[in-house]
């Protein structure tokens, strides 16, 4: 059984990398930036931060990371994606660029900028499945939402619509993959990162790494 702290990379091509590294450290993980395939090979798991999903996709292709990322995800590497990271983990996206690629892995359809543009960003309490105490404070910045999920995807949080319309899915898990529409790394509430670190530790125990 592994006894050392898990090493979790943060994809450092674009987005709020430093904030995720701080949150991971607070959750008792060793965090390091990942920009190259050889750095990806050295981590137990990965966080894909918020940012701009088309730019992130293009940079992953330019840095030769897209194929290694897909291979590690297919092999069971735990990955957590927030905002743009959620889009990167989606098997299908709506309102993306025609040439936009994703890593995939979660059987879901995600709509880009679903909650509006930058000036329509907002904050809201989010009831997160399995978390005791107060709701998670969700920061939504040009955030996506999940339009639909496959049978193997667990919905962890939904945001009720203010106008009485259908609730929107804002957090999901499928196996070793976790994704949120919002940015927990910006709030000081590290419960989502703690959940992910537990997922990584469980994956390490199963693999005996």
C-alpha positions in Angstrom: 0.0 0.0 0.0 1.5 3.4 -0.9 2.4 5.6 2.0 3.8 8.7 0.4 1.7 11.7 -0.6 0.3 11.4 -4.1 2.0 13.5 -6.8 -0.7 15.4 -8.7 0.2 17.5 -11.8 -1.6 20.6 -12.8 -1.8 21.1 -16.6 0.1 24.4 -16.9 -0.6 25.4 -20.5 -3.1 28.1 -19.6 -5.5 29.0 -16.8 -5.5 29.3 -13.0 -2.6 26.9 -12.3 -1.2 28.4 -9.1 -4.6 28.4 -7.4 -5.0 24.6 -8.0 -1.5 23.9 -6.8 -2.2 25.7 -3.5 -5.5 23.9 -3.0 -3.9 20.5 -3.7 -1.1 21.3 -1.2 -3.8 22.2 1.4 -5.3 18.7 0.6 -2.0 17.0 1.5 -0.9 16.3 -2.1 2.4 17.1 -3.8 1.5 19.4 -6.7 3.6 20.2 -9.7 3.1 21.9 -13.1 2.8 19.7 -16.2 3.7 21.1 -19.6 5.4 18.2 -21.4 4.8 14.5 -22.0 7.7 13.5 -19.8 6.3 15.6 -16.9 2.9 13.9 -17.3 4.6 10.5 -17.1 5.9 11.4 -13.6 2.6 12.2 -11.9 0.0 10.0 -10.3 -2.9 12.2 -11.4 -3.7 15.5 -13.1 -5.8 18.6 -12.6 -7.0 20.5 -15.7 -7.7 24.1 -14.6 -10.1 26.7 -15.7 -9.1 29.0 -18.6 -10.1 29.0 -22.2 -10.9 25.6 -23.6 -10.1 26.2 -27.2 -6.7 27.8 -26.3 -6.0 24.9 -24.0 -6.8 22.3 -26.6 -4.7 24.0 -29.2 -1.7 24.3 -26.8 -2.1 20.6 -25.8 -1.8 19.7 -29.5 1.1 22.1 -30.1 3.0 20.7 -27.0 2.4 17.1 -28.1 0.3 16.4 -25.0 -3.1 15.5 -26.4 -2.2 11.9 -27.3 -0.4 11.1 -24.0 -3.2 12.7 -22.1 -5.8 10.5 -23.9 -3.6 7.4 -23.2 -3.2 8.1 -19.5 -7.0 8.7 -19.1 -7.7 5.5 -21.0 -5.3 3.7 -18.7 -7.2 4.9 -15.6 -5.2 8.0 -14.4 -7.4 10.1 -12.1 -8.1 13.5 -13.6 -10.1 16.5 -12.2 -11.2 19.2 -14.5 -12.7 22.6 -13.4 -14.6 24.8 -15.9 -12.5 24.6 -19.1 -11.1 21.3 -17.6 -14.7 19.9 -17.6 -14.9 20.7 -21.3 -11.6 19.0 -21.9 -12.9 15.8 -20.2 -16.2 15.7 -22.1 -16.7 13.2 -24.9 -18.9 15.7 -26.7 -19.1 19.5 -26.6 -21.7 22.0 -27.9 -20.9 25.5 -29.0 -17.3 24.7 -29.5 -15.1 25.5 -32.5 -15.4 23.1 -35.4 -11.8 22.1 -35.0 -11.8 21.9 -31.2 -10.6 18.7 -29.7 -11.0 17.2 -26.2 -9.3 14.6 -24.2 -12.6 12.9 -23.4 -13.2 10.2 -20.9 -16.5 11.3 -19.3 -19.6 10.1 -21.2 -21.2 13.5 -21.1 -22.2 16.4 -23.4 -21.1 19.8 -22.2 -22.1 23.2 -23.5 -19.4 25.9 -23.6 -20.2 29.3 -22.0 -23.6 28.0 -21.1 -24.1 30.4 -18.2 -23.1 33.4 -20.2 -20.0 35.4 -21.1 -17.4 37.0 -18.7 -19.7 39.8 -17.6 -22.4 37.3 -16.6 -20.1 35.5 -14.2 -21.7 34.8 -10.8 -21.4 33.0 -7.5 -23.9 30.5 -6.0 -24.2 28.0 -3.2 -23.9 24.4 -4.6 -25.2 21.4 -2.7 -22.5 18.7 -3.5 -23.3 15.1 -3.0 -21.5 13.5 -0.1 -20.3 16.7 1.5 -21.4 17.4 5.0 -22.0 20.9 6.4 -22.5 24.0 4.3 -22.9 23.9 0.5 -19.9 24.5 -1.7 -19.4 28.1 -2.7 -19.4 27.9 -6.5 -17.7 30.6 -8.6 -18.9 30.4 -12.2 -16.8 32.3 -14.8 -17.9 31.8 -18.4 -18.9 28.4 -17.1 -20.1 25.4 -19.0 -22.9 23.1 -17.9 -23.6 19.4 -18.6 -26.4 18.9 -21.0 -26.6 15.1 -20.7 -24.7 12.2 -19.2 -24.4 8.5 -19.9 -25.4 5.7 -17.6 -22.0 5.4 -16.0 -21.8 9.0 -14.9 -22.7 10.0 -11.4 -24.2 13.5 -11.0 -22.7 15.1 -7.9 -24.3 18.6 -8.1 -27.0 20.5 -9.9 -27.7 24.2 -9.9 -31.4 25.1 -9.7 -32.5 27.6 -12.4 -33.7 30.9 -11.1 -36.5 31.1 -13.6 -37.9 27.7 -12.7 -36.4 26.0 -15.7 -34.7 22.6 -15.5 -31.8 22.4 -13.1 -28.3 22.3 -14.7 -25.7 19.7 -13.9 -22.5 21.3 -12.6 -20.5 18.4 -11.1 -20.0 14.8 -12.2 -17.8 11.8 -11.7 -17.1 8.8 -13.8 -14.7 6.3 -12.4 -11.4 8.1 -11.8 -12.6 11.3 -13.6 -14.1 14.2 -11.8 -15.4 17.5 -13.3 -17.0 20.7 -12.0 -18.4 23.7 -13.9 -17.2 26.0 -11.2 -13.9 27.0 -9.6 -13.4 25.6 -6.1 -9.7 26.6 -6.2 -10.8 30.3 -5.9 -12.8 30.0 -2.7 -10.6 28.6 0.1 -13.0 25.6 0.4 -10.8 22.6 -0.5 -13.4 19.9 -0.2 -13.5 19.2 -3.9 -9.7 18.9 -4.0 -9.8 16.7 -0.9 -12.3 14.4 -2.7 -10.0 14.2 -5.7 -7.0 13.4 -3.5 -8.9 10.6 -1.9 -9.8 9.3 -5.4 -6.1 9.4 -6.3 -5.1 7.6 -3.1 -7.7 4.9 -3.8 -6.5 4.5 -7.4 -2.9 4.1 -6.1 -4.0 1.4 -3.6 -5.8 -0.5 -6.4 -2.7 -0.4 -8.6 -0.2 -0.9 -5.8 1.8 2.0 -7.0 
